[in-house]
Amino acid sequence: MARIEFPDGDLPEIARVWALRPEMSKAVGNLADAVYNKSELPGREREAARMRIAQINECPICLSWRIPELAAQGVDEDLYAHVHEAQGWGGYSTRERLAVEYAERYALDHRNIDDAFFAELRANFDDAEILDLTICIANFLAFGRLTEVLRLDQECAVIPAAAG
């Protein structure tokens, strides 16, 4: 059960909650749209980072959520199943492994993201891609935690419905 009250309706809680702050709803929706529809990162890299954040947040919604359209980019259950062991599993590219490691460091030990790690990132991603990945990771972390902390329902809408 959710920890806060919001209007009743047919939409999932994750969409109805935004009626409490409609002035923020549009911005949240725009960020979600940018992350899921405008990121220039390959789906496997983005999804590997998303799943690592989902594990860290222990968010059942995020852990079970899949984007069927990404199967065409090679996003499969093996990708999701091994993110907790990304450094030792041979099924990831260097960039996918780095995306997982960056997500983990960002969420758990951001002050320990050192110059050596950034040099490795920059050797494999250009600066625009690093910014893209950072924005995606920040979104996954923030809204996965929002969902968990507020105990919103077990359905997830990528783009929250604009309220009002």
N, C-alpha and C positions, 0 to 999 in steps of 0.2 A: 504494500500500500504506500502511496506517495506520502512524503513528509509535509507537503504543503497542499493547500486546496486551490483548485482552479475550476473554471466552468465545466459543467457536464457537456456531453456531446458524443457524437459517433466517431470522431477522430481519435487516434491514439493519444495517450497522455502527453507524449513527447511533442505533439503538435498543439494540443489544447493549452499547455502550460504557458505558451507565449502570449495568450490573451491577457496575462497579468502584466506584461511589459511589451505592448505592441510596438512601441518606438524602438525596441531592440530586436524585435522579431525579424524585421527586414534585413538588418545587418547580419544577424546570425544566418539567415537564409542565404544571403549573398556570399558569405564566407563558405558555407557548405557547398554551394553551387560552384564556387571557384575551386575548392579542394577536389570535389568529385567529378567536375565536368570541364575544368579549364587547366588543371595541372598538366604540365608537359612531360611529367615523369611517366615511364612505362608502368602499366598496371601492376606488374609483379613487384617492382620496387616499392611503390606506394602501399600496396596491400601487405607486403611483408612488414613494413614499418607500422601500419595500422594494427595488424594482428599482435605485434609485440606490445604495443600500447594497450590493447584490449586485455592481454594477459596481465600486464602490470596493474591495470585498473581493476582487474577481476570483474569486468563488466559482462554479464551473460548476454546482453543484447549484442554488444560489439563482437564477442567471441563467436557468436553463431551467425552473424550477418554476412551474407555473401552477395556479390554483384554478378549475376549470371553473365552479363555482357563481357566481363573480363576473362572468361574462359578462352575466348579467341586470342587473348594475349598470353596464354599459358598459365593463367591463375587457376590452380587446382588445389585439391585438399593436401597434397604433399607440401605445397608452399606454406599453407597455414600450420600444418602439423609439426614443422621443424623449426619455427622461429625461436623457440626457447633454447635451441642448440645450434643456432645459425653459424657460429664460428667453427663448429666441427662437422657440419653436414655438408657434403659435397654437391648437393643439388642446387645451391645458390650461386649466382654470379658474384663477382667481387662487389659490384654495385649493390646488389640485393643484400649481401652480408653487411656492407657498410650502412645501408639504410636501417637495418635491424639494430645494429650496434649504436647508431646515432639516436634512434628512437629510445633505446634503453638508457643510454647516458643522459639524454635530454630529460627523461622522466625521473630517473633515480639519482643522478649524480652530475647535474649540469655544470657545477663549478669545477668538475674534473675533466671537462672537454678541453684538452690541451692543444697546443700548437702542433704537436706531432700527429694527433688524430685529424686535425683540420688539414694538415698537409696531405694526409692520405685521402681525405674527402676531395680536396682540390685536385689531386692527381687523377681522380676518377669522375668527378662531376665539375661542370663549369659553375661559376658563381650564381648564375640565374637558377640552375638546378638545385644548388645548395639552399638558396632562399626558398624555392618552391618546396623542397623537402622539409625545411624547417617550419614553414607555414602549415603544411599538412600535418606534421607531427604535433605542433601546438594545438591545432584544431582537434585532432584525435584525443589528445590528452585532456584538454579542457572539457569537451562535450561528453566524453566518456565518463569523466568524473562527475560532471553535472548530473548526468543520468543516474549514476550510482548513488551519489550523495543524497539526491532528492528522492531516490527510490521510485523513479518513474517506471511505467509499465514495461513489459517485455516486448513491445513492438517498437520498431525504429523507423522513422521517416528520415531520409537523407536531408531533405530540405524542409525545415519546419514550416508549417502552414502560417502564412501571415495572418495575424489576428486583427480584427477591426476593420 
